[in-house]
Amino acid sequence: MKNPHDIILRPVLTEKAYEGIADKRYIFEVAINATKSEIKTAIETVFAEDGVKVEKVNTLRTLGKIKRQGRTQGRTPEIKKAYVTLKKDSKPIKFFEGMAQ
C-alpha cells in the first residue's frame, strides 16, 4: 500500500475552496496516478484523529499550460485535484477550521 502522504500532496486554498468548507467539501491536490478509493483511504487515515469519514470523492485532471520563452516552448506540470465531500455525521477537518466564515 502507498503512503497516504504520497497520495495527498497539498490542500488547495482558493476562494472556491473556502466556499465549500461550510458544506464539508474540501479540495486537495493529489498524485496523478491516485485512484478515488486510494484518495478516500488516505484522507481517512491522515485525518483519523479528527474523526473524518469520506462520503464521496470527485477528481479532476488539468493539463499544464504551454509556456514560451523565445523559440523554445514547454508545458507547466499537469495536476490532479480531488474534491472530497465528508459525511453529515463526520467531524470537520481541524486544519481548515477558522478559515471559512
C-alpha positions, 0 to 999 in steps of 0.5 A: 500500500502507498503512503497516504502522504504520497497520495495527498500532496497539498490542500488547495486554498482558493476562494472556491475552496473556502466556499465549500468548507461550510458544506464539508467539501474540501479540495486537495491536490493529489498524485496523478496516478491516485485512484478515488478509493486510494484518495478516500483511504488516505484522507481517512487515515491522515485525518483519523484523529479528527474523526473524518469519514469520506462520503464521496470523492470527485477528481479532476485532471488539468493539463499544464499550460504551454509556456514560451520563452523565445523559440523554445516552448514547454508545458507547466506540470499537469495536476490532479485535484480531488474534491472530497465531500465528508459525511453529515455525521463526520467531524470537520477537518481541524486544519481548515477550521477558522478559515471559512466564515 
